[in-house]
Amino acid sequence: MEPIIFVPEYVNVSNIDQCLLDKHVTFCPIDSKTFDAGAQLEQRKRFIVLEKDYFDAYFHRGRPDKCSYQSRNAIMAFMWRPCNWMDFYLNFLIVDGVVGFAMPPVHYFVCANDSDDFNLNSPADDNSIVEYFDSDYGSDFAKFARVVKDKPYCVQNYFIVNVCQTYHAVKTDDVSIRYTFDKDVKYQVIELLVKKSATIEELIEKSALLSEAKADTDNSPFQLRDSEGNVVTDGTKFSLQIVGSWEEDEDIDEADLANLTERELLYHNREWLAFNIFSGPEEGHTIGCLYEDGSEFTCETIDGIVYLKFEDMYFYNDLSNNKYDLFVGKDVPTKRQRVRIEYIEDGNLILRSWESRVLAANEFMKSSCGIIKFNLRETPYYGHPSMRLRIIRR
């Protein structure tokens, strides 16, 4: 059933902060004297009734919870997705009888002619408020900063601006400091800021370093090489081995390695890229990783660009659709879908999306197998990325 918000005659919606989710709900005017919440509960399990200084959320126990407007988007996101009550108790607080999110919301400014995507599983979007601006007016970052400063209940050190799917994370105290990124990495960038895993300045610095590396790569013909340094030609069969932490352990030499038990080898992270036999056509075929001998891969060069392949399928990414797996498919990837192969300073290679800064990383689901995900947090310039590869000829 469509999410609904009931608005009594004494509430002026224009005085309330807007939310990204408002485009997906219905605002229904009511007469407060005749409105029957009990009757509505018989028709729908969840709904909201606005009040002047708070709102009532009906979503459990058959009675309303008094909620803070600054957390309205976060509470609506929780209400209209499958409930995980552990998440609720971890992320929401009750202060003086009012429910609110444990952290202040991020302020978004979105072009009125644009439509910002909303991801119910993203804390970057859940805990937010939004203000729309006219495209003819333009992006007045200084004005946006003043708006944020007038709302002390919001995150104060930065805000987000979206103009035609180009995003800017802007420092409130100095709007000349801003990090520009695209839709492909929206959720990852904002979550880094929300969780204080990175600052805008750090993101700008990382971007500059990666741009320099990309320029160096683009200025010379790329050649795929195996672990011995030999050029790998099109059609040559090879495996992709993930470089394990044991190789950086000065206390382990080759003789010690030969004596390691199978369990000890697992501990030392020697794993291989492999076709994920559990992935299907509906979601897309994917590449994962195993602790056993991996799959057999080849490469193909088209118009000077080297593509990795499994059988007759090409490696590609689907970040533009908010899918973070490493996929393989029959069609030659578009520029936006390409997977870039790069060598880093230690001589190993990394995989990342062609047009953005997102690197592929291995994430283990079980002790014996894992998945490959594109993850902005991975960077070869701030410690080694978690997934470095070497080519082993078959």
N, C-alpha and C positions, 0 to 999 in steps of 0.2 A: 504494500500500500504506500502511496506517495507520502513523503514526509510533510507534515503540516504544522504551521505556527498560527495560533489564534491571537488576534490583536483586538483587545477591548477598545472602546471608543475614546477612552481617556489617555491612550498611549500613542505618541507621535513617533512613528517608525523612523522618520528622518533624523530624530535626535539620538538614535542608537547606532553604534558602530556597525558597519556592514561586515559580512563574512563571505568567504569564498563559497561556502555551501548554500548561500541564499539563492543562487541561481538554480538550485536543484530542489528547492522546497516551495510550498504554496503558503502565502500569507493570507489568512482568512479573517476578515473583520467580524467581530461578534458584539452582541449586546451583553454587557457584563451582568445585567439584571436577570437575564433569561438563560444564560449559558449554563449548561449542565455537564460538568467534567465527568461525572459518573457515567452518563449516557455515552460520552465519547470513548470512555475506556471499554465499553462493550463493543464498540466498532473497531477501535484501533488500540494497539498495545502501547504506542509511544506517540507523544505529541508535546508541544510547548505552548504555554500561555504567557504572553508578555505582561509585565507590570512596569511601573515607572522606573524603579531603581534596581530591579532584579527581574528574573523570569522564573516561572515554575516549569520544571521538566518532569513529565510523567513517563517514566520508563522502567520502573520496577516497584514492587511492593504495593501497587495500586494507589499510591498517594504521591503528591508532588514533592520534589526536592527544590528548595530555594537556591537559585544559582546566580553567579556573578556574570554580568554582561561581558566583562573582559575575556571570559572563557567560553563564550557562547559557541564559537565555531568548534572548539575542542570537545565540548559536551555534545553538540549535535553530531559530530563525527563518531563519537562513542555510541550514541543512541542508535544511529542508523547503519551500523555495521554489526556483524556477529559479536555479541558481547563477550569480552574476556574480563571477568571481574577482578582478576589479579592485576591486570593493567589499570583498571579503575582505581584500586586501592593504592597502587604504586604512584600514580600520576596526579590524582586529585586529592585536594585537602578540603576539610570543612572548618571554616573559621567563623566564629560567631553565628553558627547555624547556616552559613552560606557556602555552597559547593563552588570550588574554583580549581583551575589547573595549578599545579605546583610551581610552574614557571610563567613569567609574563609572556604575552603574545608577541609575535613578530609582526611588524606593520608592513603590509604590501601596498604598493601603488601600481595600479594596472590601467593601461590605456582602455578607455571606454569602448573603443571599436574592437578590442581584443577579447579573447576569452581565455582566462587562465585555467589550465587543467587542474583538477583536484584529485589527489591520490589519498584515499581513505587510510592507507597503511603508512602514510608518511608523517612523522612528527613535524616536518618542515611546514606542511600545510595545515595539519590539525589545529595547532595552537597559533592562530593568526587572526588579524583583522585586516580589512581591505578598504581602500578608498580608490574610486575610479576617477580618471581625469580625461579631459577632452584632448583628442589627438592634435587638434589645432593649437591647443595651449602649449603643448610640448612638455618635455621632461624638465621641470624646474626643480632641480635637486635641492636647492637652498630652501625653497618653499616647503618641500616635503620634509626637510629636516626640522623646520619650525613646527610643522604639524606634529611630528613625533615628540618633540620636546614639550609640546602642550598636552601630551598624553603620558604622564609619568608611570602609568600602569603598563605601558608597552616596553619592549626591549629598547634601551636608550642608546646603545653604542652603534647600532646599524639599522638599516631598513632595506627592503627589497623593491626594486622598480622593474616592471615588465612592460616592454614596448615591442609589440609584434613578435613575441616569443624570444626576444633578446633581453636577458636579465642583467641587472646591475645590483650588486651588494654594495651599499654606499655607507661610508662612515658618517655618522650624524654630526660629529664635531668638526669635520673637515670633508666636505662633499667632493673635493677634488680627489680624494682617495676612494676609489671604487674599483671593484673587480667585476668584469663583464664576462658572462658565460651564456651558453645556449640551453635550450630545453633538454637536450640529451643528459646534461649533468645537473639539472635544476635541484633535484631532491638530494643528491649527494653533497653538493656545495652548501646548500642551506642547512642541512643536518650537521655538517662540520662546524658551521657557525653557531647553530643552536646548542650543540653539545660542547662548545668551546674547545673543539679539537684543533681548530685553526683560526687565525685572525684574517681579516681582509688583506693586511699587508703580507702575511705569509703566503696567501693564495696568489697574490700578484707576483711575488718573488718566484714561486714555483712555476707559474705560467711563463715568466720570462726565460727561465732556465730550459723549460721544455720547448719553447719556441726556438731557442738557439740550437738545441739538439735536432729539432725537425729541419731547420734550415741547413744544417750540416749534412743531414741525410739526403735532403732533396738536391743538394748541389753535386752529388756524385752518384754514379750508377750503383744500385744496391746489388750485392751478391750474397746469396745464402751460403754459409760455410758450416762444415761439420765440426765436431769437437777437436779434430786434428788440424783445423785451419784450411782444409781442402774445399774448393768450390763444389757446391751441390747443384747439379744441372737438373733441368726439367725432367720429371719422370723417375728420378733416382729415389729408391725406397729408403726410408729412414724412420727412426723413432724419435720422439721428443721426450727427453728425460728432464725432470725437474731437479734442479741443483739443490741438494739437501744441506741442512745445517751441519751435518757431520763433516762436510768438506771444509768447514771453517773452524773445526775443532783442532787446535794445535796438538792436543794430547792423543789424537788418533792418526796413525800412519797406515800405509797400505797393508802392512803385515797384520796390524791390529784389526783392520777392517775385514780381512779374509777370515778372521776367527770369530767374527760377530755371529751370534745366533740369529735365526729368522726374526724373533721378537725384537732383538736389539737393532736389527736393520730397519724394522718398522719404526722404532723409536727415532732412528736417525734420518727419517724422512726421505727415503729413496723411492720416488714414485714417478709415474709415467703418464703422459697424456693418452687418453683412450676414448674411442667412440662410446657414447652412453647408450647402451642397448635398451635402457628403460625409457628413453625419450621417444616421442611419437610424432607423426605428421601434424596432428592438431596443434600442439604447442611448438613444434619445430624440433628437428634432430639436433642434439647438442654434443659437445665434447666435455668429458669429465676427466678424472684421474684415478689411477689404480696403483696399488703397491706391487702389482705383478708386472710382467712384461706388457708394455703398452701396445697401442694399435700401430699399424703401418701407414705412414703418410708419404706424400710426394709434394712437389711444388710445380707451379705452372706460371710462366712469365707471359703477360699480355700487355702490349704497349709499354714495355719497360717496367711494369709493376709485377712483383712476385706475390703470388697467391698460394697459401697453404691449402692442401687438399686431403680429404679422406675419401679414398676410392674416386668416384666421379663428382664429389661434392666439395664446394669451396667453403673455407672458413668465412664467417661474417658476423657482424653484430647487429642488434636491433634496438639500440638505445633510444632511437627516436620514438619508439612505442613503449618506452619505459620497461623494456625487457633486458636483463643484465647478463644473461647466459652467453656463452660462446657457442654460436650455432654453426651448422654446416647445411648447405643447400645446393640444389642443382644449378641455379642461375649464377652467372658471374655477378659478384656484389656491385651495387652502385657505389659511387664515391662515399656517400654517407654511411654505407654498410661495411666498407673495407676494414680489414684488420691489418694494422701496420706492424711490420717486424722491425725491431731495432736492436742493435748491439750496444751494450753499456760498457762502462769502464773496466769491468772485470772480465770482459770477453764473452760473457753469456748474453743470450738474447731475451727480450721481453716482447709481449704482445700488447698492443693498445688500439683503441679506436682511431681511425684515420684522421678525423677532423677535430677531435677533442683530446683532453688530457687524461682520459680514463684508461687505466691499465687492467689487464686480466690478472686475476689472482685465484689461487686454489683454496677452496673452503671444504673441509671434510665433514660429511654427513655421518659416516660410519668409520670404524677403524681401518677398513680395507678399501674404501672408495670415497671419492669426493666429487664436487662439481667445480666448474670454472665460472667465475663471475667477474664482470668488469667493475672495478672499484676505484673511485677517485682517491681514496686514502693511500693507495699504493704509489710510490714514486722512487725512482732510482737515485734521486738527489738528496733525499733525507733518509739515509739508511737503505739497505737493499730492499727491493720489492719482494713480496713473499713468493712470487713465482718467477724464477729465472730458469731459462731452458738451455739445453745443449742438444745438438743434433747427433745422434748415434746412427751410423749407417747400418742397414740390415744385411 
